[in-house]
Amino acid sequence: MSTPTMPADPTRAPTPRAPRLRRPRRGRMIAGVCAGIAERTDLSVRQVRLLAVLSCLLPGPQFVGYLILWAVIPAGDD
């Protein structure tokens, strides 16, 4: 059995989409990973970089994760 679906509300505006995760060409320090995460999450680049540096004080593969993100996140077109 399927449940009936409600029709879309025509008065409701579509929700804005967050920007795609990408490494911008401007505002980079090393590879742009932190700048891309900051742009995607609406945080300041300074906050994301500080969190990245502080996370390196904790045990774990943070540096390897950064390298993987560098390889996976596409570069921006600006």
Rosetta blueprint (number, residue, H / E / L):
1 M L
2 S L
3 T L
4 P L
5 T L
6 M L
7 P L
8 A L
9 D L
10 P L
11 T L
12 R L
13 A L
14 P L
15 T L
16 P L
17 R L
18 A L
19 P L
20 R L
21 L L
22 R L
23 R E
24 P L
25 R L
26 R L
27 G L
28 R L
29 M L
30 I L
31 A L
32 G L
33 V H
34 C H
35 A H
36 G H
37 I H
38 A H
39 E H
40 R H
41 T H
42 D L
43 L L
44 S L
45 V H
46 R H
47 Q H
48 V H
49 R H
50 L H
51 L H
52 A H
53 V H
54 L H
55 S H
56 C L
57 L L
58 L L
59 P L
60 G L
61 P L
62 Q H
63 F H
64 V H
65 G H
66 Y H
67 L H
68 I H
69 L H
70 W H
71 A H
72 V H
73 I L
74 P L
75 A E
76 G L
77 D L
78 D L
